[in-house]
């Protein structure tokens, strides 16, 4: 029906179709960064990755765009409807890779698939399995997919796995039967709803892609009503915007008004007032909740300090980098211990852990320091040299965390100064490399003997180091990356 108003608004194609179209991809609200991270993981990592988003938030479009941008040496198996039984899902994957599917048992299917994966690996090809709507998978089928991650050579896994699904996927993975699947997840991405400013930009972006060349097509009143009704979900925005344009066209109007959006909401049985009641509770409820929350939070903080026998460091002292007395064990804003003034570090522990030896290396963090205005090239060269020596050692294996990929060496000194506030400087690595034909400087932190230790350290990273969505990397893969 949207084709009816194209000529009226001088549009070249439908701007708000709900079927995924990669031409309309909107990179705002973390979507561009998530796409980059998924492409990186697909090309380098070896394990299971999950991407979670509410219904209609754009995860299918993100998955398809990622697949379209993968290098030619990666073969993709895309399952849009994963409601297969345990026996059927291996057959479906085999058929997608071009196997005949004449095997009669699951064991024969798995053996044939293993042989095909080995053949592709010998030709320098990688295989990526992408499962959409993974939250709908039967647990036994998901466990069967997990077994594919066991197929490997001496140094490399033969297939990477990405699971895209609604938040129910997290609930599914909490099933005790799937604890081995959960343990293989090396990274989890979450696609948030569009906030108001980003949603306005999203609407304008789609209109421009569709050929709109005028001023604002939706009035402020129309946008406010539409965004309240859609709750920031991309598919809902598309539905309401499409029907609003149709309502304006029916009136012969050249601009979408609030009444047009209201008519569209009525057609879709959407009541913005009811949405507003959930989004903005009665002020008396806020007042009551706040009146209870403040004293309870204060009591909890005081009790926590008393139980630990440790004075609480005021947040404003940390924010202003005020010196902490040597008699006080410093605690960072992220809840992790920081180094004492004597330079001795307290071991980082997970909640509920004992005082005994940890099964994984504690993530080192340091007390906040002032950011120096003068960048020290000697320190940068030390990091580069450390990395070169480590990569030159063919016996050095294991895992690390990639914090960022910088466009050049110029910002490296400033970035090192930033992360040295949170980690031991001796654990920082950096080198220039070529990725997807472009030169960049990758920055890493930590050395871990196992994937589990690296994932645990990833979760313990301070929030300040999670802005670029760090990922687990293998030193073996890093060593294989070409130099510029």
N, C-alpha and C positions, 0 to 999 in steps of 0.2 A: 504493500500500500504506500510505502514511502516514495515510490517512483512518481506518484501523483503530484507531489509538490516540488520536484526537482527543477522543472522549468520556471515555476513561480518564483523560486528563490535563487535562480541562476546557479544551481549546483550541477556538477558533472556526474556525481554518483551518490548513492545513499550514504549519508554520513553516520547513521546510527544503527546499522544492521547489527543483529546480535550474533551472527555467525562469525567466528574468529577470522580476521583478515589482517595479515601481518603488515600490510601497508598502513594501517591505522595505529600501529603500536605507539603507545605513549610512554616516554622514558621517565616521566616525573614520578614523585612519591616512591623513590627507591627502586622503581622498576628497571631503569637503565642499569643501575649498579648490580641488581640481582641477575640481570641477563648476562652481564660481563662475568660475574662470579660463576654462574652455571656453565658458561662456555669454557671457562678456565678449568673447572672441575671435570667437565666432560673430556677435556683434552689431556688431563694430567693425572687425575686421582684414581684410586682403585678401591672402591667400596660402594656402599649404599648412601644415597643422598635423598632427603625428603624436602618437598616444597609444599607448604600448607597455605591455604587461603579459603576464605568463606566462599560460598556458592556465588557465582557471578562476578568474581573479583578479577578475572583475567588470567587465571593460571593456565588454561588451555592455550590461549594466544601466546603466552610466554613460552610454553613448551614448544609450540610449533615454530616460533621465531628462532628459538635456540637451535632447533634441528636444522632449520634452513641455513644457518650461519656456521654450521660445523665444517671443518676441513674435509676434503674428499677422502682422507684415509680413515675416517670414522664411519662405520656402517651402523645405521640406526634401526632398531626394532621398536615401533611405536604401537602400543596397545591402547586404543581409546576406550574399549569396553572390557575391563579385566575380569568380568564375572565368569571365569572359567573354573572348572573343577581342577583338582590336582593333576589329573592325567591330561586334561585338555590344554593347560597353559603351556606345557613344554612343547606340545605339538604345534600350538599357535606360534610360538617363538621360532621353532624349526622351519615352519612354512614361510615365515617372513624373511628368513635367511636363504630361502630358495631350496630347502631340502624337500624331498619327494613326499615325506610323511607316510611312507608305506610300512613303517614299523608298527608292530602290534602291541607292544608293551611299553610302559613308561621307561623301563630300564633301557630298552633298545633305542627309544627316542633320545634319552639323555646321552647315551653313548654316541649316537650319530651327531648330536649337537656338539658334544665335546670334540669330536673329530673335526667338525667344520670350524669350530673356534680356533683349534690348533692350526688348521690350514690357513685361515685368515691371518693369524698371528705370524706365521712364517713368511707371509707376503707383506708384512709391515702394516697390516690393517688392525684397527681396534673396533670393538663392538660395544655399542651403548644401548641398553634396554631402557626405554622410557614408558612408564605405565601411568596413564591418566586415570583419574577417578579411583585411585588405589584404595581409598577408604572403603570401597564396596567389595574388595576382594575377600573371599573366604580365607580364614586363617591358614588352612592347610595349603591353599594355593600360594599364599605369601611365603610360607615356609619352604615350599618347593622352589620359589624364586630365590630365596636365600641360599639354597644349595648351589645355585649357579655361581655365587660369589666364591665358592670353594674351588671352582675350576681355574687352575693356574699353572704356570710354568715354574721353574725354579725361582724366577725373579718377578714375574708379572702375573697379575690376574688377567683372565681372558675376556671378562665382560664387566663393564661398569653398569650400575643400576640406579635409576632415578625414579622416585615415586612422587607423583603429584596428586594431591587430594585435599579434601575439606578437613576441618579440624578433627573430625571423627577419626582421621588417620592416626593422630596422636593417641586417641583412646584405644584404637585397635592394637597399636604397638605396645600398649601397657599389658595386654593379655599375657599371662605367664607362659602360654604355649609359644609365644613369639619373642621370648627374651633373647634368643640368639639372633633374631633379625634386628631387634633393637640395639644389640651390642655392636652390630656391623654398621650402623648409621654413623658416617664420618662427619656429616654436616646437615643442619636443618635450616631451611630458609622459610621465612614467613612473609606473605604478601599482604600488606595492611590495606584497609579501605582508604579511599581517597579523601583527604581532609578538604575543607571547603575551598581554600585557595587553589589547591591542585585540581579539584574537581572542575572548577571554573576554567582552568587552563586546559583540562582534558576535553571539555566541550568545545572550546575554541579550536583546539588542535584538530579534532575530527572534522569540524566544519571547514577548516582551511584545507585539509587533505582532500575533502570532497569538492573543493572548488570555490568556496565562499570567499569573496574579495571585499566585502563591505565592512561596516562597523559592527558593533555588537548586535547580534541577531536576537538574543534573549535579553529582555529588560532585567534590571536588578531584582524586581519583585518576582519575575518568573524564575530566575536562577535560584533565589532563596527558597522558594516553594519547592522547586524540583530537587534541590540538594537535600532538603529536609526529608522529603519523601523517599529518596533513593538510599539514604544512609551511607553514601559514599561508595556503593557497589556499582562497578562499571556496567554490568548488564542491565541493572535497574535504571541507571542513568540513560542508557541507550534506548530502552523501551519508552521511558517517559518523554525523552527529548523527541523521539520519532513521532509519537502520537501528539505531542504539543505542536510540532511543525505542521502536522496534518490538520489539526484544529484551526491553526492560524490560516492555513491555505483555504480551508472551507469557508472562512469569513472574508477571504480576500485581503487579509492583513499582511503587511510587509515586515512586521516584527512580532515576536512571540511575547505575549503578555501573560500576567499571572493567571488570568481566567482560563487561558488555553492550557496551561499546565494543570490547573485544578480540574479541568474537564478530562485531561489524560489520566490523572490520578483516579478520578471517579470510574473511568472505564476499566482501570486495572485493579479496582477495589482497594485503593490505597488511601488511607486516611491520615494526612500529615499531622493532624491534631493528636491522634493516638501515638504516633511516632514521637511527637514532642513531649507527651507525658512520660514516655520512657526515657527520653534523652535528658529532660530537664525536670526532675522531681520537684514536688511542692517544696517551697522554701522552708516550711516548718520541718519537713523531713531532713533537709540539709542541716538546719540548725540543731535538731535533736542529735543527728549522727555526729556532727562536729563536736557538740558538747560532750558526748560520750567518748569520742575517739581521742581527743586531745589529752584528757587526764589518763586514759588507759595507755596511750603511747608513752607518756612521760613516765608512768609507773614501770612500763616494760623496760625502758631505757635504764632507769635507776636500778631495777632488779638485775638486769643483765650485767651492769657494772659491778654490782655487789657480789653476784654469784661468781664472776670471774676474778674478783679481787683486784680489778684493774680500773683505774679512773678513766672516765670517758673523755676522749679528746673532743673539744667542741668543733662542730663542723666549720664555724667561721675561722677557727685557728688553722684548719687544714686549707681552707679556701684562700686565706691570706698568706699561707706558708709561714706562719709564726713558728718560731723554734719550740720544740717540745722538750720538756725537762727530761734529763737522762733517767730520772726515777720513774718515768711513765712509759709503759710499753705502747708504742704508737700503733694506731689502727687506721688503715687507709679508708677512704670514703667507700671503697668497694667491699669493705668488711674483711680484707686480708691483712695479715700482719706485715709491718714494714720494718726496715732495719732500724736498730737502736742507734743512738748517737755513738756508741762504741764501735759500730760497724758490724756487729753480730746480728745475723738475721734470725728471726723466729720462723720456724717451719709453718708453712701454710697447710691447713687441714680442712677437710670437708666437714660439713655439719654432721655431728654424730660420730666422728672418728675418734679413736682412742689416742692416747699419748704414745703408743708403741710405734714401731717402724712402719712407714707408709709403703704400700705396694706400688706407689708411683712417685716420681720426683715432685717435691713441693715446688710450686711455681714461685720464683723469686720476685719480690717487689721491694722497692726502695722508698725511703721517705721523700716527700716532695722537695724539689730544689728549684732555685730560681732559674728561669730560662735565660741563658747568656745571650747577649746581643751579638757577640763576636763568634763567628763559626770557626771551629777548630779543624783545619784540614788534616792535621796530624792524626786526630782521633778517627776521622773518616777513613784515612788510609789504613789505619790499624784494623778497622772493621773489614775493609776490602781484602787486606792481606790475610786476615784470619780465615775469611771465606775461601779465598783461593787455595790456601794450604789444606783446608778441610776437604774441598772438592778434589784436590789433586791426589789425596789419599784414597786409593781404590778400595781399601778395606773399610772405609767409613760408610756406615749404612744407617738405617733407622729413619726417623721421622722428625719433622720440624713444623713450625707454624708460619705460614706466610702472612705477614701483617698488611703489606701494601705493595703496589706496583707503581713506582714513580716514573714520570715521563723522561727524566734525565738525572744526571748526577748533581745538578745545582741544588735541588731542595733536600738532598740526602742529609747534609749536616744538620739542618734545622729539624728534620724528622727524627734523627738519632737523639738530638737534645730532648725532643718531646717524649720519646719512649723510654729514655734513660730515667725519667722520673718514676717509672713504674716497674722496670725490670733491671736485672743485673747487666751491666754493659758488656760483660764478657760472654753473654749468651746471644748477642746481636750479630747477625750476618747480613751481608748485602753483596750483590754482584749485578753487573749489567748483562742482559741477555736479549735474545730476539724471540718475541712471541707473536704469532700470527703475522709475521713479516714486519713487525714494528719493534724498534729498540725501546727498552725500558729498564728500570733498575728495581729489582725485587728485593724486599726487605724481609728477613726471617728472624725468628727468635726461638731459642731452645733446641736441645737435642734429646730425642726420646727413643728408647730401644724398641718400643712396641706402639702399634696404632692406638691401643687402649690408653696408654700413658699420654700420648699426644692429644687424644680427644678430651681426656680429663683436664689436661693443662689448658686446652682451648676454652673449656667451660669456666676455668678459674681466671681467665684473663680479666684485667680491670676493664670497666666499661669504656674508658678513654681509648683503649686499643681495639675495641670491637666495631668502631665506626665504619671501617672499610670491609667488614664481614670477612675476617681472617679465616683461612682454611688450612686443613692438614695437608702437608706435602711429604713426599718421600725424597730422601737425598738422592736416591738412584735416578728418579725422574728429573730432578733439578740438574744433575750432572749431565744428562742427555740433552739439555736445552742448548741450542746454538748460540754462539757469541755474535754480537753485532759486527 
